[in-house]
Amino acid sequence: MNYRHAYHAGNFADCFKHALLLALLDSLGRKPAPYFVLDTHAGAGFYDLDADTAQRTAESESGIKRLLHNPRPKLQRYLGLVEQLGLYPGSPALIRSVLRENDRLACCELHPDDAATLRRRFRRDPHVDMHERSGWEALGALLPPKEKRGLVFIDPPFEARDEFHTLTGGLCRAHSRFSHGIFAAWYPIKQMAAVRSFHANMAASGIRDIVAIELHLRDTTNAERLNGCGLLVINPPYQFEEQARALANAVLASFGESEPGAGTTVLRLADE
Ligand SMILES: C[S@@+](CC[C@H](N)C(=O)[O-])C[C@H]1O[C@@H](n2cnc3c(N)ncnc32)[C@H](O)[C@@H]1O
């Protein structure tokens, strides 16, 4: 486990995934019945973008800092929460900030230091359960939730070569336990072959109602670089595709200059 999110917090991928995550949470919050969120790869929760770790890569300079400097109206909700929460909020912090009285969050984090940080932060919080365990196992152990409605957010580090394969298996297993839930899985775009194969496997899985929203920074000619990223969503809320497209376009537009191949896409992988 070499990956530490503190080096990457607030980069363009975080901005994209967190703006879309918030839109999914807001849609759950529109109905009064309580909901449950499982954050399978939670990280440390909050990140100091002035700390050595973040400064060493300076990824937030071309991510959240640029967005805050040039705020787009479509991103107002996300940027407002980031400013309100102070340190850069990772997924568990963002999720926790929008939970209502009877909503619940369960987070899994395997790295002992990040797990300890997260545990300290949520120690006295009755809405949050923190598990220092594998998020892949939790998909079996913590689903289905008693609330019967909710969101499973899967944001793996993609350190392992077979992470797309693990993600496909995890999504299928989890969906078989909680078929009405919303599932959102982040993935990197380095070269398109791996992404197309992931899409094809999900389209062939038998699961209905799957979309993928992608932000491309540039062509994938250099497969060593993070050329973009995507969010695959099962059971997207009503009108989510249009909303996600607008959010992804706003994130991309805030970055200003555009390289060949830059753009956003919304793909429907399986019909309702
Ligand atoms: C991309 S980061 C998560 C960032 C976080 N979701 C956010 O948006 O702020 C991936 C995290 O997964 C953790 N991790 C790696 N393998 C894991 C596993 N099998 N189960 C749970 N966490 C894992 C890593 O330590 C890392 O903190």
The ligand as an ORCA input file, in Angstrom:
! r2SCAN-3c Opt
* xyz 0 1
  C      -8.053      7.481     -3.971
  S      -7.830      7.296     -2.246
  C      -9.388      7.670     -1.585
  C      -9.756      9.114     -1.573
  C     -11.101      9.415     -0.958
  N     -12.141      8.518     -1.452
  C     -11.526     10.845     -1.238
  O     -12.280     11.071     -2.203
  O     -11.135     11.738     -0.475
  C      -7.803      5.545     -2.041
  C      -7.680      5.118     -0.588
  O      -7.942      3.712     -0.513
  C      -7.128      3.153      0.508
  N      -7.122      1.705      0.252
  C      -6.326      0.969     -0.545
  N      -6.774     -0.301     -0.617
  C      -7.896     -0.362      0.151
  C      -8.841     -1.382      0.462
  N      -8.744     -2.614     -0.052
  N      -9.875     -1.072      1.274
  C     -10.014      0.168      1.803
  N      -9.146      1.171      1.537
  C      -8.115      0.918      0.722
  C      -5.816      3.887      0.350
  O      -5.061      3.836      1.551
  C      -6.301      5.301      0.013
  O      -6.426      6.086      1.181
*
